[in-house]
Structure formats: C-alpha cells, structure tokens
Amino acid sequence: MLKKLTFISLGGMFIAIGINVFILPLHLINGGVIGISLLLNYTWGFNLGLTI
C-alpha cells in the first residue's frame, strides 16, 4: 500500500511540474480535461488547479 501511494504521489508531482514548467509558460494546449482547463485559464483566467 505504501508503495502504491508513493508512486501516485510521484506521478502527481511530475504532472504538476510538467504543467507549471513547460505547458503554462509556453502557452501550449494539451488534450482532455487538462486541455479544457488550460483553455479556461488562458481565456478567462480561471485557476488551473481548481478546474482540473
């Protein structure tokens, strides 16, 4: 159980770093739920973490 929680936490951390370091500064669009959240962020300034 601890191993699963560690990998889930690591994966979430990598996704957060990837979004904040690569996608947001370059104004890229991704697919899926994250892409919709990025569009809302770029157009109306919604908080990305809350919309995901």
N, CA, C and O atoms as CSV, one atom per row, in Angstrom:
chain,resi,resn,atom,element,x,y,z
A,1,MET,N,N,0.822,-1.192,0.000
A,1,MET,CA,C,0.000,0.000,0.000
A,1,MET,C,C,0.870,1.262,0.000
A,1,MET,O,O,0.577,2.219,-0.715
A,2,LEU,N,N,1.916,1.259,0.786
A,2,LEU,CA,C,2.813,2.420,0.844
A,2,LEU,C,C,3.504,2.640,-0.497
A,2,LEU,O,O,3.725,3.779,-0.909
A,3,LYS,N,N,3.842,1.551,-1.172
A,3,LYS,CA,C,4.493,1.653,-2.480
A,3,LYS,C,C,3.548,2.295,-3.502
A,3,LYS,O,O,3.977,3.129,-4.299
A,4,LYS,N,N,2.272,1.915,-3.484
A,4,LYS,CA,C,1.297,2.492,-4.403
A,4,LYS,C,C,1.108,3.984,-4.133
A,4,LYS,O,O,1.061,4.785,-5.067
A,5,LEU,N,N,1.001,4.353,-2.870
A,5,LEU,CA,C,0.827,5.760,-2.526
A,5,LEU,C,C,2.044,6.594,-2.918
A,5,LEU,O,O,1.912,7.748,-3.327
A,6,THR,N,N,3.220,6.004,-2.790
A,6,THR,CA,C,4.438,6.699,-3.187
A,6,THR,C,C,4.447,6.963,-4.688
A,6,THR,O,O,4.787,8.064,-5.122
A,7,PHE,N,N,4.078,5.965,-5.480
A,7,PHE,CA,C,4.077,6.137,-6.930
A,7,PHE,C,C,2.981,7.089,-7.387
A,7,PHE,O,O,3.191,7.847,-8.335
A,8,ILE,N,N,1.827,7.075,-6.747
A,8,ILE,CA,C,0.763,8.009,-7.087
A,8,ILE,C,C,1.197,9.437,-6.767
A,8,ILE,O,O,0.964,10.348,-7.561
A,9,SER,N,N,1.818,9.633,-5.625
A,9,SER,CA,C,2.301,10.963,-5.243
A,9,SER,C,C,3.386,11.451,-6.197
A,9,SER,O,O,3.387,12.616,-6.595
A,10,LEU,N,N,4.303,10.572,-6.563
A,10,LEU,CA,C,5.355,10.927,-7.509
A,10,LEU,C,C,4.780,11.290,-8.873
A,10,LEU,O,O,5.223,12.258,-9.492
A,11,GLY,N,N,3.813,10.536,-9.339
A,11,GLY,CA,C,3.185,10.825,-10.627
A,11,GLY,C,C,2.469,12.159,-10.628
A,11,GLY,O,O,2.562,12.914,-11.596
A,12,GLY,N,N,1.754,12.458,-9.554
A,12,GLY,CA,C,1.078,13.745,-9.446
A,12,GLY,C,C,2.054,14.899,-9.414
A,12,GLY,O,O,1.803,15.962,-9.983
A,13,MET,N,N,3.170,14.679,-8.744
A,13,MET,CA,C,4.191,15.714,-8.672
A,13,MET,C,C,4.817,15.967,-10.051
A,13,MET,O,O,5.067,17.115,-10.419
A,14,PHE,N,N,5.067,14.901,-10.805
A,14,PHE,CA,C,5.627,15.058,-12.151
A,14,PHE,C,C,4.652,15.769,-13.081
A,14,PHE,O,O,5.070,16.589,-13.898
A,15,ILE,N,N,3.362,15.471,-12.970
A,15,ILE,CA,C,2.363,16.153,-13.795
A,15,ILE,C,C,2.322,17.634,-13.443
A,15,ILE,O,O,2.269,18.479,-14.336
A,16,ALA,N,N,2.344,17.958,-12.154
A,16,ALA,CA,C,2.316,19.358,-11.727
A,16,ALA,C,C,3.541,20.116,-12.217
A,16,ALA,O,O,3.427,21.253,-12.675
A,17,ILE,N,N,4.696,19.500,-12.125
A,17,ILE,CA,C,5.922,20.146,-12.604
A,17,ILE,C,C,5.864,20.339,-14.117
A,17,ILE,O,O,6.248,21.394,-14.621
A,18,GLY,N,N,5.392,19.336,-14.839
A,18,GLY,CA,C,5.299,19.445,-16.292
A,18,GLY,C,C,4.360,20.549,-16.736
A,18,GLY,O,O,4.654,21.275,-17.685
A,19,ILE,N,N,3.235,20.678,-16.055
A,19,ILE,CA,C,2.281,21.730,-16.418
A,19,ILE,C,C,2.852,23.100,-16.104
A,19,ILE,O,O,2.795,24.001,-16.941
A,20,ASN,N,N,3.399,23.269,-14.915
A,20,ASN,CA,C,3.859,24.595,-14.486
A,20,ASN,C,C,5.171,25.027,-15.128
A,20,ASN,O,O,5.422,26.225,-15.260
A,21,VAL,N,N,6.010,24.081,-15.530
A,21,VAL,CA,C,7.314,24.448,-16.096
A,21,VAL,C,C,7.283,24.503,-17.619
A,21,VAL,O,O,7.952,25.350,-18.213
A,22,PHE,N,N,6.527,23.626,-18.260
A,22,PHE,CA,C,6.568,23.557,-19.722
A,22,PHE,C,C,5.305,24.078,-20.402
A,22,PHE,O,O,5.402,24.858,-21.349
A,23,ILE,N,N,4.142,23.673,-19.949
A,23,ILE,CA,C,2.915,23.985,-20.683
A,23,ILE,C,C,2.457,25.420,-20.453
A,23,ILE,O,O,2.186,26.130,-21.421
A,24,LEU,N,N,2.361,25.869,-19.209
A,24,LEU,CA,C,1.865,27.219,-18.935
A,24,LEU,C,C,2.767,28.329,-19.461
A,24,LEU,O,O,2.253,29.259,-20.082
A,25,PRO,N,N,4.073,28.288,-19.251
A,25,PRO,CA,C,4.898,29.404,-19.753
A,25,PRO,C,C,4.919,29.514,-21.277
A,25,PRO,O,O,5.065,30.615,-21.808
A,26,LEU,N,N,4.778,28.404,-21.984
A,26,LEU,CA,C,4.830,28.424,-23.447
A,26,LEU,C,C,3.447,28.554,-24.081
A,26,LEU,O,O,3.332,28.586,-25.307
A,27,HIS,N,N,2.392,28.629,-23.260
A,27,HIS,CA,C,1.001,28.740,-23.714
A,27,HIS,C,C,0.640,27.624,-24.686
A,27,HIS,O,O,0.054,27.872,-25.740
A,28,LEU,N,N,0.990,26.409,-24.329
A,28,LEU,CA,C,0.644,25.240,-25.124
A,28,LEU,C,C,-0.728,24.722,-24.711
A,28,LEU,O,O,-1.208,25.008,-23.614
A,29,ILE,N,N,-1.353,23.956,-25.604
A,29,ILE,CA,C,-2.642,23.340,-25.307
A,29,ILE,C,C,-2.449,21.832,-25.286
A,29,ILE,O,O,-1.792,21.263,-26.158
A,30,ASN,N,N,-3.022,21.205,-24.290
A,30,ASN,CA,C,-2.972,19.763,-24.126
A,30,ASN,C,C,-4.367,19.219,-24.401
A,30,ASN,O,O,-5.313,19.996,-24.531
A,31,GLY,N,N,-4.509,17.920,-24.490
A,31,GLY,CA,C,-5.807,17.324,-24.736
A,31,GLY,C,C,-6.504,16.899,-23.459
A,31,GLY,O,O,-5.891,16.836,-22.394
A,32,GLY,N,N,-7.769,16.613,-23.572
A,32,GLY,CA,C,-8.538,16.074,-22.456
A,32,GLY,C,C,-8.965,17.130,-21.451
A,32,GLY,O,O,-9.136,18.300,-21.791
A,33,VAL,N,N,-9.131,16.705,-20.233
A,33,VAL,CA,C,-9.595,17.585,-19.161
A,33,VAL,C,C,-8.574,18.688,-18.895
A,33,VAL,O,O,-8.945,19.833,-18.636
A,34,ILE,N,N,-7.304,18.345,-18.959
A,34,ILE,CA,C,-6.267,19.364,-18.741
A,34,ILE,C,C,-6.321,20.420,-19.847
A,34,ILE,O,O,-6.109,21.603,-19.581
A,35,GLY,N,N,-6.600,20.005,-21.073
A,35,GLY,CA,C,-6.713,20.964,-22.174
A,35,GLY,C,C,-7.872,21.921,-21.996
A,35,GLY,O,O,-7.736,23.115,-22.265
A,36,ILE,N,N,-9.012,21.416,-21.546
A,36,ILE,CA,C,-10.165,22.282,-21.283
A,36,ILE,C,C,-9.832,23.260,-20.160
A,36,ILE,O,O,-10.189,24.436,-20.228
A,37,SER,N,N,-9.156,22.776,-19.142
A,37,SER,CA,C,-8.764,23.642,-18.032
A,37,SER,C,C,-7.778,24.712,-18.498
A,37,SER,O,O,-7.847,25.859,-18.057
A,38,LEU,N,N,-6.867,24.339,-19.384
A,38,LEU,CA,C,-5.916,25.321,-19.919
A,38,LEU,C,C,-6.633,26.385,-20.740
A,38,LEU,O,O,-6.301,27.567,-20.652
A,39,LEU,N,N,-7.617,25.972,-21.538
A,39,LEU,CA,C,-8.381,26.950,-22.310
A,39,LEU,C,C,-9.112,27.927,-21.401
A,39,LEU,O,O,-9.121,29.130,-21.660
A,40,LEU,N,N,-9.724,27.416,-20.338
A,40,LEU,CA,C,-10.402,28.292,-19.381
A,40,LEU,C,C,-9.415,29.232,-18.700
A,40,LEU,O,O,-9.732,30.391,-18.434
A,41,ASN,N,N,-8.226,28.730,-18.425
A,41,ASN,CA,C,-7.192,29.553,-17.800
A,41,ASN,C,C,-6.729,30.645,-18.750
A,41,ASN,O,O,-6.591,31.798,-18.342
A,42,TYR,N,N,-6.489,30.303,-20.006
A,42,TYR,CA,C,-5.971,31.274,-20.965
A,42,TYR,C,C,-7.019,32.330,-21.325
A,42,TYR,O,O,-6.673,33.496,-21.514
A,43,THR,N,N,-8.285,31.941,-21.422
A,43,THR,CA,C,-9.297,32.894,-21.882
A,43,THR,C,C,-9.875,33.738,-20.755
A,43,THR,O,O,-9.993,34.956,-20.893
A,44,TRP,N,N,-10.241,33.102,-19.632
A,44,TRP,CA,C,-10.907,33.836,-18.557
A,44,TRP,C,C,-10.110,33.905,-17.269
A,44,TRP,O,O,-10.577,34.499,-16.297
A,45,GLY,N,N,-8.931,33.323,-17.229
A,45,GLY,CA,C,-8.069,33.429,-16.056
A,45,GLY,C,C,-8.478,32.562,-14.876
A,45,GLY,O,O,-8.118,32.851,-13.735
A,46,PHE,N,N,-9.231,31.496,-15.147
A,46,PHE,CA,C,-9.616,30.577,-14.055
A,46,PHE,C,C,-8.370,29.912,-13.482
A,46,PHE,O,O,-7.366,29.741,-14.173
A,47,ASN,N,N,-8.452,29.544,-12.213
A,47,ASN,CA,C,-7.349,28.849,-11.559
A,47,ASN,C,C,-7.227,27.434,-12.137
A,47,ASN,O,O,-8.196,26.675,-12.133
A,48,LEU,N,N,-6.055,27.088,-12.626
A,48,LEU,CA,C,-5.860,25.814,-13.304
A,48,LEU,C,C,-6.052,24.626,-12.370
A,48,LEU,O,O,-6.667,23.631,-12.755
A,49,GLY,N,N,-5.541,24.715,-11.163
A,49,GLY,CA,C,-5.657,23.618,-10.218
A,49,GLY,C,C,-7.093,23.308,-9.826
A,49,GLY,O,O,-7.443,22.149,-9.605
A,50,LEU,N,N,-7.917,24.328,-9.740
A,50,LEU,CA,C,-9.321,24.108,-9.373
A,50,LEU,C,C,-10.141,23.561,-10.534
A,50,LEU,O,O,-11.071,22.783,-10.324
A,51,THR,N,N,-9.802,23.963,-11.761
A,51,THR,CA,C,-10.590,23.487,-12.904
A,51,THR,C,C,-10.220,22.069,-13.316
A,51,THR,O,O,-11.041,21.367,-13.906
A,52,ILE,N,N,-9.017,21.641,-13.019
A,52,ILE,CA,C,-8.655,20.253,-13.329
A,52,ILE,C,C,-9.395,19.344,-12.384
A,52,ILE,O,O,-9.246,18.124,-12.457
